[in-house]
Amino acid sequence: MSTPAIAGGVAVRQTFLPIALPHVGPEEKAEVLAALESGWLSTGPRVFEFERRMREYVGAKHAVALNSCTAGLHLSLVAAGIGPGDEVITTPLTFTATANVVLHVGASVVFADVDPHTGNLDPVAVERVITPRTKAIIPVHYAGYPCDMDAFDALASPRDILLVEDAAHAIGSRVNGTPVGSAAHRVAVFSFYATKTLTTGEGGMLVTGRDELAERVRILSLHGISKDAWKRHSAAGSWYYEVLAPGFKDNMGELAAALGLAQLAKLERFIARREAIVQAYNAAFCHQEALILPAEHPSVRHSRYIYPLRLREGTLKLSRNEFIDALRAENIGTSVYFIPVHLHPYYRSTFGYAEGAYPHAEQFSAHSVALPLFPDMTDRDVQDVIDAVLRLVGYYRR
């Protein structure tokens, strides 16, 4: 096996390959230019059209476009009346926003460990920490692989616990053909951040079949003023408005929605290309004892937001962090999804968390590295990633 660049060899690539890049084609540019030329840049007709198309794509009764997934998670808790004295259960293997929004409403975050195979919140672990104060559970569809929502329904429904699906990674994911976010009794929130499978630059979408909660979220998302406030400056509008609640500034604007409309039209193509890249990775890595491939199941159509490859403990002569450094020397970008929330300084110092509290989440994080995965990757890019990984595995094998 050839010598890795970090050990003095020649890098697999001459230029750096980032872990993700957004796709921006002529359709996106045309939609944004049309929005700019329309004279209407804040919440307006493109936002509502984006919501309509998302309702159709997901199969949801309601869709509320917002400026981030974080806003959707936060507003779902506010709209449900969750606050001080209440508990919300979620996973530590997530981006900090999932937990932060619980603190923002004054409730207590309760973590439960993950399934060591999928990285998703473990329903068995959740059941152990449910109390009479539990008002919501926020499962995260890690990497786009759907959680076992039937198991969470069995826990939540008899106890009147709200289920909020953190579907930041999961637009386009399906179980037995049913899209994530289509369950009427739950709430699901998607992220359209710059690196996501569908991007609006910054943005998110809350979907649900719950009428009152959706209406409450829509009002809260724009300062708590009446739902037709966006019409105030249009020919069909009126200067008069009413503040119905002390709301927030979480609405989506027209430029973001314009991007979203163009991206949604391409989403299935994006997912197909991501799937092809994943299958190339799987075929190259499946016979390597040192590598653990991401979770798969025949009932699941995966959005393939990230490819979290794991290093099998004790099989290589370098650590996960050193593996990442070695890939960077080959000009391959990577990331880690995620540093468990409970191990960050704020959560350690405020709540007294320490290593060992959630061993499956900690082990999953400690041994994983996310490889480049985005639809504009060329076949040469994909092969470069494969060559770099196999070079390191071969060179550093015990």
Secondary structure, DSSP 8 states (H G I E B T S, - for coil): ----GGGTS--S-SS-B-S------HHHHHHHHHHHHHT--SSSHHHHHHHHHHHHHHT-SEEEEES-HHHHHHHHHHHTT--TT-EEEE-SSS-THHHHHHHHTT-EEEE--B-TTT-SB-HHHHHHH--TTEEEEE-B-GGG----HHHHHHHHGGGT-EEEEEETT-TT-EETTEETT--TTSEEEEE-BTTSSS--BS-EEEEES-HHHHHHHHHHTBTTB-TTGGGGGSTT--S---B-S---B-B--HHHHHHHHHHHTTHHHHHHHHHHHHHHHHHHHTT-TTEE-----TTEE-----EEEEE-TTSBSS-HHHHHHHHHHTTB--B-S---GGGSHHHHHHH---TTSSHHHHHHHHTEEEE---TT--HHHHHHHHHHHHHHHHHHB-
